[in-house]
Amino acid sequence: MKFIFSSLLLVIGLSANGQTTINLSEDLVLTETLEISEDVTYNGNGFKLICEGCNPAIRVTNGARVHFEDVKFVKSYAKWMLVEGGPLGSVTWSSNRMKGYIRRGGE
């Protein structure tokens, strides 16, 4: 039930016009790759993003810029995130445990 509710909130947040920030209120458990095509910030509030068996768990497309603030990931960041399509695309993350980024290479 929590998964369905979390997924519904995520979909609503991503589809809302002008939505740029998503606040997690519990662990977000995905069953397939999360594709992000618009600029967005995820405020994790210390919660986890989990996607067992996903490769990658997060795919950023369309030159989107994505930032994860205080989100805990269960696996290695570099292997879990893929940035493709558009020269400006990037993923950044910042928490008390780790900071880093992945940027799209030149086309």
MARDO-560912 format. One record per residue: x, y, z of N, C-alpha, C in turn. Coordinates in nm, 2 decimals. Layout:
[pt [X,Y,Z],[X,Y,Z],[X,Y,Z]]
...
//
This chain:
[pt [0.08,-0.12,0.00],[0.00,0.00,0.00],[0.09,0.13,0.00]]
[pt [0.19,0.12,0.08],[0.28,0.24,0.09],[0.35,0.26,-0.05]]
[pt [0.38,0.15,-0.12],[0.45,0.17,-0.25],[0.35,0.23,-0.35]]
[pt [0.23,0.19,-0.35],[0.13,0.25,-0.44],[0.11,0.39,-0.41]]
[pt [0.09,0.43,-0.29],[0.08,0.57,-0.25],[0.20,0.65,-0.29]]
[pt [0.32,0.60,-0.26],[0.44,0.67,-0.29],[0.45,0.69,-0.44]]
[pt [0.42,0.59,-0.52],[0.43,0.60,-0.67],[0.33,0.70,-0.72]]
[pt [0.21,0.70,-0.66],[0.11,0.79,-0.71],[0.15,0.94,-0.68]]
[pt [0.21,0.96,-0.56],[0.26,1.09,-0.53],[0.37,1.13,-0.62]]
[pt [0.46,1.04,-0.66],[0.57,1.07,-0.75],[0.52,1.11,-0.88]]
[pt [0.42,1.03,-0.94],[0.37,1.06,-1.07],[0.30,1.19,-1.07]]
[pt [0.22,1.22,-0.97],[0.15,1.35,-0.96],[0.25,1.46,-0.96]]
[pt [0.35,1.45,-0.88],[0.45,1.55,-0.87],[0.53,1.57,-1.00]]
[pt [0.56,1.47,-1.07],[0.63,1.48,-1.19],[0.54,1.54,-1.30]]
[pt [0.41,1.51,-1.30],[0.33,1.56,-1.41],[0.27,1.70,-1.38]]
[pt [0.28,1.75,-1.26],[0.23,1.88,-1.23],[0.31,1.99,-1.30]]
[pt [0.23,2.08,-1.36],[0.30,2.19,-1.44],[0.38,2.28,-1.35]]
[pt [0.51,2.30,-1.39],[0.59,2.39,-1.31],[0.65,2.32,-1.18]]
[pt [0.62,2.20,-1.16],[0.67,2.13,-1.04],[0.82,2.11,-1.05]]
[pt [0.90,2.16,-0.95],[1.04,2.15,-0.96],[1.10,2.08,-0.83]]
[pt [1.02,2.06,-0.73],[1.07,2.00,-0.61],[0.97,1.89,-0.56]]
[pt [1.03,1.77,-0.53],[0.95,1.66,-0.48],[1.01,1.63,-0.34]]
[pt [0.92,1.63,-0.24],[0.96,1.60,-0.10],[0.92,1.45,-0.07]]
[pt [1.02,1.37,-0.03],[0.99,1.23,0.01],[0.95,1.23,0.15]]
[pt [0.85,1.15,0.18],[0.80,1.14,0.32],[0.82,1.00,0.37]]
[pt [0.87,0.91,0.28],[0.91,0.77,0.32],[1.00,0.72,0.21]]
[pt [1.06,0.60,0.23],[1.14,0.54,0.13],[1.06,0.53,0.00]]
[pt [1.13,0.56,-0.12],[1.07,0.54,-0.25],[1.12,0.41,-0.31]]
[pt [1.03,0.31,-0.32],[1.07,0.18,-0.38],[1.01,0.17,-0.52]]
[pt [1.11,0.16,-0.62],[1.07,0.16,-0.76],[1.08,0.01,-0.81]]
[pt [1.00,-0.02,-0.91],[1.00,-0.15,-0.97],[1.07,-0.15,-1.11]]
[pt [1.09,-0.03,-1.16],[1.15,-0.02,-1.29],[1.23,0.12,-1.29]]
[pt [1.31,0.14,-1.39],[1.39,0.26,-1.41],[1.30,0.38,-1.40]]
[pt [1.34,0.48,-1.32],[1.27,0.61,-1.32],[1.33,0.70,-1.42]]
[pt [1.26,0.74,-1.52],[1.31,0.83,-1.63],[1.26,0.97,-1.59]]
[pt [1.36,1.06,-1.59],[1.33,1.20,-1.56],[1.37,1.28,-1.68]]
[pt [1.28,1.36,-1.73],[1.31,1.44,-1.85],[1.29,1.59,-1.83]]
[pt [1.27,1.63,-1.71],[1.25,1.77,-1.68],[1.33,1.80,-1.55]]
[pt [1.38,1.93,-1.54],[1.45,1.97,-1.42],[1.37,1.95,-1.29]]
[pt [1.44,1.89,-1.19],[1.36,1.86,-1.07],[1.46,1.84,-0.95]]
[pt [1.42,1.87,-0.83],[1.50,1.85,-0.71],[1.42,1.75,-0.62]]
[pt [1.48,1.65,-0.57],[1.42,1.56,-0.48],[1.48,1.59,-0.34]]
[pt [1.39,1.63,-0.25],[1.43,1.65,-0.11],[1.40,1.52,-0.04]]
[pt [1.51,1.44,0.00],[1.49,1.31,0.05],[1.45,1.30,0.20]]
[pt [1.48,1.41,0.27],[1.46,1.41,0.42],[1.51,1.28,0.48]]
[pt [1.62,1.23,0.43],[1.69,1.11,0.49],[1.63,0.98,0.45]]
[pt [1.53,0.98,0.36],[1.47,0.85,0.31],[1.55,0.80,0.20]]
[pt [1.53,0.67,0.17],[1.60,0.59,0.06],[1.52,0.59,-0.07]]
[pt [1.60,0.58,-0.18],[1.55,0.55,-0.31],[1.60,0.41,-0.34]]
[pt [1.51,0.31,-0.36],[1.54,0.17,-0.37],[1.48,0.12,-0.51]]
[pt [1.57,0.05,-0.58],[1.52,-0.01,-0.71],[1.60,-0.14,-0.73]]
[pt [1.56,-0.24,-0.67],[1.63,-0.37,-0.68],[1.62,-0.42,-0.82]]
[pt [1.73,-0.46,-0.88],[1.73,-0.52,-1.02],[1.72,-0.42,-1.13]]
[pt [1.71,-0.29,-1.10],[1.70,-0.19,-1.21],[1.84,-0.16,-1.25]]
[pt [1.86,-0.14,-1.39],[1.99,-0.11,-1.44],[1.97,-0.01,-1.56]]
[pt [1.98,0.12,-1.54],[2.00,0.19,-1.42],[1.87,0.21,-1.34]]
[pt [1.88,0.26,-1.22],[1.76,0.29,-1.14],[1.70,0.43,-1.19]]
[pt [1.79,0.52,-1.23],[1.75,0.65,-1.27],[1.81,0.69,-1.40]]
[pt [1.73,0.72,-1.50],[1.78,0.77,-1.63],[1.73,0.91,-1.65]]
[pt [1.83,1.00,-1.67],[1.80,1.14,-1.70],[1.81,1.17,-1.85]]
[pt [1.71,1.22,-1.91],[1.71,1.25,-2.05],[1.67,1.39,-2.08]]
[pt [1.67,1.43,-2.21],[1.62,1.55,-2.26],[1.70,1.67,-2.20]]
[pt [1.82,1.65,-2.15],[1.90,1.76,-2.10],[1.86,1.81,-1.96]]
[pt [1.78,1.73,-1.89],[1.73,1.77,-1.76],[1.84,1.78,-1.66]]
[pt [1.82,1.86,-1.56],[1.91,1.88,-1.45],[1.84,1.83,-1.32]]
[pt [1.89,1.73,-1.26],[1.83,1.67,-1.14],[1.92,1.68,-1.02]]
[pt [1.86,1.71,-0.91],[1.94,1.72,-0.78],[1.87,1.64,-0.68]]
[pt [1.95,1.55,-0.61],[1.90,1.47,-0.49],[1.96,1.53,-0.37]]
[pt [1.88,1.59,-0.28],[1.92,1.64,-0.15],[1.88,1.55,-0.04]]
[pt [1.98,1.51,0.03],[1.96,1.42,0.15],[1.87,1.30,0.12]]
[pt [1.90,1.24,0.00],[1.84,1.11,-0.04],[1.95,1.00,-0.02]]
[pt [1.91,0.89,0.04],[2.00,0.78,0.06],[1.98,0.68,-0.05]]
[pt [2.09,0.64,-0.12],[2.08,0.54,-0.22],[2.15,0.41,-0.17]]
[pt [2.09,0.29,-0.21],[2.14,0.17,-0.16],[2.26,0.12,-0.24]]
[pt [2.28,0.16,-0.36],[2.39,0.11,-0.44],[2.48,0.23,-0.48]]
[pt [2.58,0.20,-0.56],[2.68,0.30,-0.61],[2.61,0.40,-0.70]]
[pt [2.64,0.53,-0.68],[2.57,0.63,-0.75],[2.60,0.62,-0.90]]
[pt [2.73,0.60,-0.94],[2.77,0.60,-1.08],[2.70,0.49,-1.16]]
[pt [2.69,0.37,-1.10],[2.62,0.26,-1.17],[2.47,0.27,-1.17]]
[pt [2.42,0.35,-1.08],[2.27,0.36,-1.06],[2.21,0.46,-1.15]]
[pt [2.29,0.56,-1.19],[2.23,0.67,-1.27],[2.29,0.68,-1.40]]
[pt [2.21,0.72,-1.50],[2.25,0.73,-1.64],[2.20,0.87,-1.69]]
[pt [2.29,0.95,-1.75],[2.25,1.08,-1.81],[2.27,1.07,-1.95]]
[pt [2.17,1.09,-2.03],[2.18,1.08,-2.18],[2.08,1.18,-2.24]]
[pt [2.12,1.22,-2.37],[2.03,1.31,-2.44],[2.03,1.45,-2.40]]
[pt [2.10,1.54,-2.47],[2.11,1.68,-2.44],[2.24,1.71,-2.37]]
[pt [2.31,1.81,-2.41],[2.44,1.84,-2.36],[2.44,1.90,-2.21]]
[pt [2.33,1.95,-2.17],[2.32,2.01,-2.04],[2.28,1.91,-1.92]]
[pt [2.24,1.79,-1.96],[2.19,1.70,-1.86],[2.29,1.67,-1.75]]
[pt [2.24,1.66,-1.62],[2.33,1.63,-1.51],[2.25,1.58,-1.39]]
[pt [2.31,1.51,-1.31],[2.26,1.46,-1.18],[2.36,1.50,-1.07]]
[pt [2.31,1.57,-0.97],[2.39,1.60,-0.85],[2.33,1.54,-0.73]]
[pt [2.41,1.52,-0.63],[2.35,1.47,-0.50],[2.43,1.53,-0.39]]
[pt [2.37,1.55,-0.28],[2.43,1.60,-0.16],[2.36,1.55,-0.04]]
[pt [2.44,1.49,0.05],[2.39,1.45,0.18],[2.50,1.46,0.28]]
[pt [2.47,1.42,0.41],[2.58,1.42,0.51],[2.68,1.31,0.49]]
[pt [2.65,1.22,0.40],[2.74,1.10,0.37],[2.82,1.12,0.24]]
[pt [2.77,1.20,0.15],[2.84,1.20,0.02],[2.78,1.31,-0.07]]
[pt [2.87,1.37,-0.15],[2.84,1.47,-0.25],[2.90,1.43,-0.38]]
[pt [2.83,1.46,-0.49],[2.89,1.43,-0.62],[2.80,1.47,-0.74]]
[pt [2.84,1.43,-0.86],[2.76,1.46,-0.98],[2.80,1.37,-1.09]]
[pt [2.71,1.36,-1.19],[2.74,1.30,-1.32],[2.68,1.39,-1.42]]
[pt [2.76,1.42,-1.52],[2.72,1.51,-1.63],[2.72,1.44,-1.76]]
[pt [2.64,1.48,-1.85],[2.63,1.43,-1.99],[2.76,1.47,-2.06]]
[pt [2.82,1.38,-2.13],[2.94,1.41,-2.21],[2.90,1.48,-2.34]]
[pt [2.99,1.54,-2.41],[2.97,1.60,-2.54],[2.91,1.50,-2.64]]
[pt [2.83,1.55,-2.73],[2.77,1.47,-2.83],[2.85,1.46,-2.95]]
//
